Amino acid sequence: MAVDNGKDKAPATRLAEAGRRADWTRPPGARAGIVNPPVWHASTILFDNLAALDAGIAAPDAGLYYGRRGTPTSWALETALTELEPGAAGTCLYPSGVAAIAAALLSLLKAGDHLLVTDSAYEPTRSFADRTLRDLGIETTYYDPLIGAGIAALVRPNTRAILLESPGSLSFDVQDVPAIVAVARARDIVTVLDNTWATPLLFPAIGHGIDMSVQALTKYVAGHSDVMMGAVTTTAAHYPKLRSASYRLGYCVGPDDAYLTLRGLRTLGVRLAQQGKSALKIAHWLAAHPAVERVLHPALPGCPGHDLWARDFTGASGLFGFVLKQGKRSQTAALIDDLDHFGIGFSWGGFESLILPSNVAPIRTATQFEAPGPLLRLSIGLEDPDDLIADLAAGLERYQAQF
Ligand SMILES: *Cc1c(COP(=O)(O)O)cnc(C)c1O
């Protein structure tokens, strides 16, 4: 759904109001309406007569047409996400964040094209480029996330797109988005940013010159660890092509999931603020712990790209990592197995805290990731941060007892 309003309000107000169009929240002619656009389940849409059917065929995105083109439930979520990004013209929804990344790239690239991807990219993004895109005749070069304007040296005559992720969701290096955007704009290269860590609240990507802002809504926007969903929000220049490519690829989302995601979006601001605050407190505590070699959190000086984060972002979310001074991954069982308040699992951005051992070095190809001991990633939830600190303190004590 394309929209062009709502950008004059502050983000918190947009979060509360976006997507609640009267024609989606009240039956025609009713004297009152409901707050949330309801869950519209549909495959078949019934037209009143042949003239209405022909009008639909002539303008299939102008209203209800066929289930795959969405219903007011998905349009409300698309509209709300678009309204959160100043400068954006439309949003398309996907059944996962990975599907959103795949659709954005497939809408832009064809055989013979060249793609630049950050070396800090989410691993499934890399495997999509290395396998699916390669098989389609599209070549990928990985770049140092700290490259900035130096990315110009990697551009080839057939470079069509740059895929950024800032900060990287395992290593947390922050990129110089404006510098990379300037290089891209001067050469007609399209920039796609995986903005899942910051969301448009902490980094309004389109406003910073990015052409396509991708989110795994699975993480912070849905926020409750029970939905898979992705989105690409983009400008007027790119929306029609993205929309038609996504339709041809057959992407659509279930209305129950769209409803849950929109419900999550309403409280995104307060959750992010609280989770970010707790995470920063825990990050500072970890940075002072004798077992910890370094903390990978963009708001901490020393994190690669910290100055860029301070310049460009309005805050930090609740996902960060820390590197231990010694030991092997197998030994982290002593730390994580008996934690009371951290689940062990993939994904992040939910209301509950998670811990995950990760290994960046084998994923990288353009740069090296050095770490003397294991890397652990924390997704800080809405629990009391002091309970989380006490839990981690006990875990780190168990870990150190092994040496
Ligand atoms: C999880 C994640 C994705 C993919 O989202 P799914 O909904 O799990 O497919 C994309 N990018 C980043 C940075 C992620 O963490």
PDBQT file of the ligand as one rigid body, heavy atoms in Angstrom, charges set to zero:
ROOT
HETATM    1  C1  LIG A 501      16.537 -12.593  11.831  1.00  0.00    +0.000 C 
HETATM    2  C2  LIG A 501      17.153 -11.672  10.867  1.00  0.00    +0.000 A 
HETATM    3  C3  LIG A 501      16.744 -11.649   9.540  1.00  0.00    +0.000 A 
HETATM    4  C4  LIG A 501      15.744 -12.634   8.979  1.00  0.00    +0.000 C 
HETATM    5  O1  LIG A 501      14.506 -12.570   9.552  1.00  0.00    +0.000 OA
HETATM    6  P1  LIG A 501      13.546 -13.862   9.571  1.00  0.00    +0.000 P 
HETATM    7  O2  LIG A 501      12.215 -13.284   9.840  1.00  0.00    +0.000 OA
HETATM    8  O3  LIG A 501      14.076 -14.747  10.653  1.00  0.00    +0.000 OA
HETATM    9  O4  LIG A 501      13.641 -14.499   8.216  1.00  0.00    +0.000 OA
HETATM   10  C5  LIG A 501      17.303 -10.729   8.688  1.00  0.00    +0.000 A 
HETATM   11  N1  LIG A 501      18.259  -9.881   9.130  1.00  0.00    +0.000 NA
HETATM   12  C6  LIG A 501      18.679  -9.874  10.393  1.00  0.00    +0.000 A 
HETATM   13  C7  LIG A 501      19.719  -8.899  10.798  1.00  0.00    +0.000 C 
HETATM   14  C8  LIG A 501      18.155 -10.779  11.302  1.00  0.00    +0.000 A 
HETATM   15  O5  LIG A 501      18.616 -10.812  12.550  1.00  0.00    +0.000 OA
ENDROOT
TORSDOF 0
